[in-house]
């Protein structure tokens, strides 16, 4: 029998920002079965940059909980933020793909999933990048999700810059 995984639910707001969902009946945080929120938090939390990535320790971001991690050197989240100001090249697309796969390794180690693979669809002309993630679950089934990481062509984003 496969163990169920239950976690907090996230919902996308009208402006494209994600937030924790609230159950209207109870006023508590809404829960959902599956790994959607674990994937989301793993991918979109900022991991702390290494010294060779960002020299100034005060600018390395990251989750403070990494300082007291049970596993020495555990670095929760991804380094997507390191690519925010870079030109969308093949090297950047490869780096984003690798960051996604590394960010999900803990789920494999914890046996929540068997494998996680990522693919980046980059459209430099439109300044758009989409991340597709496919996971193989313990029972052998697969699921996939796509996340739009950047879309500078939307009027609402450009208007706020």
ChimeraX attribute file (.defattr): number of C-alpha atoms within 10 A of each C-alpha:
attribute: neighborCount
match mode: 1-to-1
recipient: residues
	/A:1	4
	/A:2	8
	/A:3	8
	/A:4	10
	/A:5	11
	/A:6	14
	/A:7	16
	/A:8	17
	/A:9	20
	/A:10	19
	/A:11	14
	/A:12	11
	/A:13	10
	/A:14	7
	/A:15	8
	/A:16	10
	/A:17	8
	/A:18	12
	/A:19	11
	/A:20	14
	/A:21	18
	/A:22	16
	/A:23	12
	/A:24	9
	/A:25	7
	/A:26	8
	/A:27	9
	/A:28	10
	/A:29	14
	/A:30	17
	/A:31	16
	/A:32	14
	/A:33	12
	/A:34	15
	/A:35	20
	/A:36	16
	/A:37	19
	/A:38	17
	/A:39	18
	/A:40	16
	/A:41	16
	/A:42	21
	/A:43	22
	/A:44	16
	/A:45	18
	/A:46	21
	/A:47	25
	/A:48	25
	/A:49	20
	/A:50	13
	/A:51	10
	/A:52	7
	/A:53	11
	/A:54	14
	/A:55	11
	/A:56	11
	/A:57	11
	/A:58	7
	/A:59	10
	/A:60	17
	/A:61	16
	/A:62	18
	/A:63	14
	/A:64	12
	/A:65	11
	/A:66	17
	/A:67	13
	/A:68	10
	/A:69	12
	/A:70	9
	/A:71	8
	/A:72	9
	/A:73	10
	/A:74	15
	/A:75	22
	/A:76	23
	/A:77	25
	/A:78	25
	/A:79	26
	/A:80	21
	/A:81	16
	/A:82	20
	/A:83	13
	/A:84	12
	/A:85	7
	/A:86	9
	/A:87	12
	/A:88	17
	/A:89	12
	/A:90	12
	/A:91	10
	/A:92	18
	/A:93	20
	/A:94	14
	/A:95	16
	/A:96	24
	/A:97	20
	/A:98	18
	/A:99	19
	/A:100	27
	/A:101	19
	/A:102	20
	/A:103	24
	/A:104	26
	/A:105	16
	/A:106	17
	/A:107	18
	/A:108	16
	/A:109	11
	/A:110	9
	/A:111	12
	/A:112	20
	/A:113	21
	/A:114	18
	/A:115	19
	/A:116	21
	/A:117	16
	/A:118	21
	/A:119	18
	/A:120	23
	/A:121	14
	/A:122	19
	/A:123	14
	/A:124	12
	/A:125	8
	/A:126	12
	/A:127	13
	/A:128	17
	/A:129	19
	/A:130	17
	/A:131	19
	/A:132	16
	/A:133	20
	/A:134	15
	/A:135	23
	/A:136	17
	/A:137	18
	/A:138	15
	/A:139	11
	/A:140	10
	/A:141	10
	/A:142	14
	/A:143	11
	/A:144	13
	/A:145	13
	/A:146	14
	/A:147	13
	/A:148	12
	/A:149	16
	/A:150	17
	/A:151	15
	/A:152	14
	/A:153	12
	/A:154	11
	/A:155	9
	/A:156	11
	/A:157	13
	/A:158	10
	/A:159	7
	/A:160	6
	/A:161	6
